[in-house]
Amino acid sequence: MIKIRYILVVFTDMKMQPSDIPKLRGYFAKKYADIHHFHNHLPGEGYDYRMPLIQYRIIEGSPAMIGIGEGIEIMKQVFF
């Protein structure tokens, strides 16, 4: 059995369609442009092609973010 630590933030006060995920990602990418984990664009040029440590989802119609590994600490700093 593999255990994976993660944090899940669900914005239950809003509803979105799966096609709106790029808008959610874009919002956080602009707001936290200096933290590449929100958008996977490396400083300067290029992309971080590893698995995203912050992922965007729609859960039961509500936008959500999942932080994995180092993404947990980043999301805790932002949301708490």
C-alpha positions in Angstrom: 0.0 0.0 0.0 1.3 3.4 -0.9 0.2 6.4 1.2 0.1 9.8 -0.5 -0.2 13.0 1.6 -2.4 15.6 0.0 -4.5 18.7 0.9 -7.8 19.3 -0.8 -9.5 22.8 -0.9 -13.0 22.8 -2.3 -14.7 26.2 -3.0 -18.3 25.0 -2.2 -19.8 28.5 -2.5 -19.3 28.5 -6.3 -20.2 26.2 -9.2 -18.1 25.7 -12.3 -18.0 23.4 -15.3 -15.0 21.3 -16.1 -14.4 23.6 -19.1 -13.8 26.4 -16.6 -10.7 24.8 -15.0 -8.3 26.9 -17.2 -9.9 30.0 -15.8 -9.4 28.8 -12.2 -5.8 27.9 -13.0 -5.3 31.2 -14.8 -6.6 33.1 -11.7 -4.1 31.5 -9.4 -1.3 31.7 -12.0 -1.8 35.5 -12.2 -2.3 36.0 -8.4 0.8 33.9 -7.5 2.9 34.4 -10.6 6.1 34.1 -8.5 5.2 30.6 -7.3 5.6 28.3 -10.3 3.8 25.4 -8.7 0.5 27.2 -9.4 1.1 27.3 -13.1 4.3 25.2 -13.9 6.0 28.0 -15.9 9.6 28.2 -14.8 11.2 31.6 -14.2 12.5 33.0 -17.5 11.4 30.6 -20.2 10.3 27.0 -20.2 8.0 24.7 -18.3 8.3 22.3 -15.4 7.2 19.0 -17.0 7.1 17.0 -13.8 3.7 16.0 -12.3 2.0 19.2 -11.1 2.1 19.5 -7.3 -0.9 21.7 -7.3 -3.8 20.4 -9.5 -7.2 21.9 -10.4 -10.4 19.9 -10.4 -14.2 20.2 -10.3 -15.7 18.1 -7.5 -19.5 17.8 -7.4 -19.7 21.0 -9.5 -17.4 23.0 -7.2 -13.9 24.2 -8.1 -11.2 22.5 -6.1 -7.4 22.4 -5.7 -5.3 19.5 -4.7 -1.8 19.9 -3.2 0.6 17.0 -3.3 4.0 16.8 -1.7 5.6 20.3 -1.7 2.3 21.6 -3.0 0.8 20.9 0.5 3.0 23.5 2.2 2.5 26.1 -0.5 -1.3 25.8 -0.3 -1.2 25.9 3.5 0.8 29.2 3.3 -1.7 30.7 0.8 -5.0 29.5 2.4 -4.2 29.4 6.1 
